[in-house]
């Protein structure tokens, strides 16, 4: 507690102390207390004063802790807001930045070549892209924190060599609905598809595998990873209609 709080509590105690002293010689003058024992009245007033000081102290301490909690909650909310994990928001941000990069208002992911980076967490998909030498421009997602490459919390989108690169990670890596949303946005515009006027743009996948699993004496880890990747590739191929 700060100095102001101590002053308030001391004032309460002092006020009840003065009231107790005054009652010692004036109890008989108060209507309804003429027959009361002055010592009992003083004791009751003193107890009430102690309780009032205790309650005031508790309220002040609680009031000081609450803003701190609110500040912590605000910081957590800001952090959560900064880390976008919704695929629709990431896709929207990617297309908005893509329009700026291409200087075209109607730039869409479905009109450009797309390469999808596949692989389990920890297979250096982000590092592979960043160090690929093609100088990718980040469209959406969180790649760095204090110049260190982060594990992908949701997805990363890049643009390089007139091609969009997509890396799904974090909780979206195994989210079938997120994959459907992504593939849906990679499809050509519906009107052009119906009229048959759209040009077929390339779609490809780059599979990343942990090097340790390749050199491990036991093939179990590699086999399990291969099954997962095969399932992902089959799902992406099905959604693309390939």
JODA-V716712 format. One record per backbone hydrogen bond with DSSP energy under -1.0 kcal/mol. NH is the residue of the N-H (numbers start at 1). CO is the residue of the C=O. E is the energy in kcal/mol with one decimal. If there is no record, write none. Layout:
NH|CO|E  NH|CO|E
//
This chain:
6|2|-1.6  7|3|-2.0  8|4|-1.9  9|5|-2.3  10|6|-2.6  11|7|-2.1  12|8|-1.9  13|9|-2.3  14|10|-2.6  15|11|-2.4  16|12|-2.2  17|13|-2.1  18|14|-2.7  19|15|-2.1  20|16|-2.1  21|17|-2.2  22|18|-2.6  23|19|-2.1  25|22|-1.1  27|23|-1.2  30|27|-1.4  33|30|-2.2  36|33|-1.2  41|37|-2.2  42|38|-2.6  43|39|-2.4  44|40|-2.4  45|41|-2.5  46|42|-2.6  47|43|-2.5  48|44|-2.5  49|45|-2.3  50|46|-2.3  51|47|-2.6  52|48|-2.5  53|49|-2.3  54|50|-2.4  55|51|-2.7  56|52|-2.3  57|53|-2.4  58|54|-2.4  59|55|-2.5  60|56|-2.2  61|57|-2.4  62|58|-2.4  63|59|-2.3  64|60|-1.7  65|61|-1.8  66|62|-1.9  67|63|-1.0  69|65|-2.2  70|66|-2.8  71|67|-2.9  72|68|-2.2  73|69|-2.7  74|70|-2.6  75|71|-2.5  76|72|-2.4  77|73|-2.6  78|74|-2.6  79|75|-2.4  80|76|-2.6  81|77|-2.5  82|78|-2.3  83|79|-1.7  84|82|-1.1  90|86|-2.2  91|87|-2.6  92|88|-2.4  93|89|-2.5  94|90|-2.3  95|91|-2.4  96|92|-2.0  97|93|-2.3  98|94|-2.1  99|95|-1.9  100|96|-1.2  101|97|-2.6  102|98|-2.4  104|99|-1.6  111|108|-1.4  112|109|-1.3  114|202|-1.9  115|164|-2.7  116|204|-2.8  117|166|-3.5  118|206|-3.0  123|120|-1.2  128|124|-2.3  129|125|-1.9  130|126|-2.8  131|127|-2.5  132|129|-1.3  137|159|-2.5  139|157|-3.3  140|157|-1.4  145|148|-2.0  148|145|-1.2  150|143|-3.0  156|167|-2.5  157|140|-2.5  158|165|-2.6  159|137|-2.0  160|163|-2.7  163|160|-1.3  164|113|-2.8  165|158|-2.3  166|115|-2.5  167|156|-2.7  169|154|-3.5  172|169|-1.4  173|170|-1.1  175|172|-1.2  179|175|-2.0  180|176|-2.2  181|177|-2.3  182|178|-2.5  183|179|-3.0  184|180|-2.3  185|181|-1.6  186|182|-1.1  193|189|-2.3  194|190|-2.6  195|191|-2.1  196|192|-1.1  197|192|-1.7  204|114|-2.1  206|116|-2.7  208|118|-3.2  215|211|-1.4  223|219|-2.6  224|220|-2.6  225|221|-2.3  226|222|-2.6  227|223|-2.1  228|224|-1.9  229|225|-2.5  230|226|-2.6  231|227|-2.1  232|228|-2.3  233|229|-2.9  234|230|-2.4  235|231|-2.2  236|232|-2.7  237|233|-2.6  238|234|-2.4  239|235|-2.5  240|236|-2.0  242|237|-2.5
//
